């Protein structure tokens, strides 16, 4: 693919820049959450009667997303933000369209993994681009504003998937994802110049990578908060892989999934807005540690009610909303503290 020349202008203003990076961040949420209402239709269409196998559509994307993050940062430091951003968005659009034509479940899983790799490339470069353009409080403000806009994605994505299913096949969801990918590619190509100066590019050398790894691993606080965030993320992804089955099998209300998921995800949006308002006054440590205790307490209540058979759909949604609220508080503050000494 021949990349378009970098725009001659200095790039988008702050408002446009925030909206642009928010759109790129939303790609991950749309690629995951829009699939949730479509899992039964995918299983029926591709001959997967076992409901336990259908969430592999989510797992394959997450696996690719994890692998992609291992290399995206290093590649962008070597070749620049713009080339990796454009390549990732274009690749995401192409594999999304290929996924729409998948003849079998195995081929769909392969394209989903590729989707995850390309989505990781775009997502990682977003943060690097912000760090190139802004510093200190300006950088924190831009990321905070982008995160607030991003929080709309988990609320809207299942509804988008369900809306597509009302008018056509699940394959059209991938076509929509491809359209989103190519639209973001065009926006970046036209408006976002390279943000990494040639003098700041780093060669890909084992010695350099190992030195950077030693710096990170020698910081006990950074490692601890990263591990905590990783474990909480595992809990979130486990929920994402099972939520469709919970609504369909446990509560018998698959039709309520888009609205129910939107209500649960609203907890994350509320937490993000609240955290931005109180973090300077209370501090990241107090909020993050307190939210982790809150998350654990709500999870315990969740477990007890479920085992006792007293958990209705309304109670499940309410408790899960509080858990996702706690997750958002923890993830944001633990992530910031993990980066404090870097």
Rosetta blueprint (number, residue, H / E / L):
1 X L
2 X L
3 X L
4 X L
5 X L
6 X L
7 X L
8 X L
9 X L
10 X L
11 X L
12 X L
13 X L
14 X H
15 X H
16 X H
17 X H
18 X H
19 X H
20 X H
21 X H
22 X H
23 X H
24 X H
25 X H
26 X H
27 X H
28 X H
29 X H
30 X H
31 X H
32 X H
33 X H
34 X L
35 X L
36 X H
37 X H
38 X H
39 X H
40 X H
41 X H
42 X H
43 X H
44 X H
45 X H
46 X L
47 X L
48 X L
49 X L
50 X L
51 X H
52 X H
53 X H
54 X H
55 X L
56 X H
57 X H
58 X H
59 X H
60 X H
61 X H
62 X H
63 X H
64 X H
65 X H
66 X H
67 X H
68 X H
69 X H
70 X H
71 X H
72 X H
73 X H
74 X H
75 X H
76 X H
77 X H
78 X H
79 X H
80 X L
81 X H
82 X H
83 X H
84 X H
85 X H
86 X H
87 X H
88 X H
89 X H
90 X H
91 X H
92 X H
93 X H
94 X H
95 X H
96 X H
97 X H
98 X H
99 X H
100 X H
101 X L
102 X L
103 X L
104 X L
105 X H
106 X H
107 X H
108 X H
109 X H
110 X H
111 X H
112 X H
113 X H
114 X H
115 X H
116 X H
117 X H
118 X H
119 X H
120 X H
121 X H
122 X H
123 X H
124 X H
125 X H
126 X H
127 X H
128 X H
129 X H
130 X H
131 X H
132 X H
133 X H
134 X L
135 X L
136 X H
137 X H
138 X H
139 X H
140 X H
141 X H
142 X H
143 X H
144 X H
145 X H
146 X H
147 X H
148 X H
149 X H
150 X H
151 X L
152 X H
153 X H
154 X H
155 X H
156 X H
157 X H
158 X H
159 X H
160 X H
161 X H
162 X H
163 X H
164 X H
165 X H
166 X H
167 X H
168 X L
169 X L
170 X L
171 X H
172 X H
173 X H
174 X H
175 X H
176 X H
177 X H
178 X H
179 X H
180 X H
181 X H
182 X H
183 X H
184 X H
185 X H
186 X H
187 X H
188 X H
189 X H
190 X H
191 X H
192 X L
193 X L
194 X L
195 X L
196 X L
197 X L
198 X H
199 X H
200 X H
201 X L
202 X L
203 X L
204 X L
205 X L
206 X H
207 X H
208 X H
209 X H
210 X H
211 X H
212 X H
213 X H
214 X H
215 X H
216 X H
217 X H
218 X L
219 X L
220 X H
221 X H
222 X H
223 X H
224 X H
225 X H
226 X H
227 X H
228 X H
229 X H
230 X H
231 X H
232 X H
233 X H
234 X H
235 X H
236 X H
237 X H
238 X H
239 X H
240 X H
241 X H
242 X H
243 X H
244 X H
245 X H
246 X H
247 X H
248 X H
249 X H
250 X H
251 X L
252 X L
253 X L
254 X H
255 X H
256 X H
257 X H
258 X H
259 X H
260 X H
261 X H
262 X H
263 X H
264 X H
265 X H
266 X H
267 X H
268 X H
269 X H
270 X H
271 X H
272 X H
273 X H
274 X H
275 X H
276 X H
277 X H
278 X H
279 X H
280 X H
281 X H
282 X H
283 X L
284 X H
285 X H
286 X H
287 X H
288 X H
289 X H
290 X H
291 X H
292 X H
293 X H
294 X H
295 X H
296 X H
297 X H
298 X H
299 X H
300 X H
301 X H
302 X H
303 X H
304 X H
305 X H
306 X H
307 X H
308 X H
309 X L
310 X L
311 X L
312 X L
313 X H
314 X H
315 X H
316 X H
317 X H
318 X H
319 X H
320 X H
321 X H
322 X H
323 X H
324 X H
325 X H
326 X H
327 X H
328 X H
329 X H
330 X H
331 X H
332 X H
333 X H
334 X H
335 X H
336 X H
337 X H
338 X H
339 X L
340 X L
341 X L
342 X L
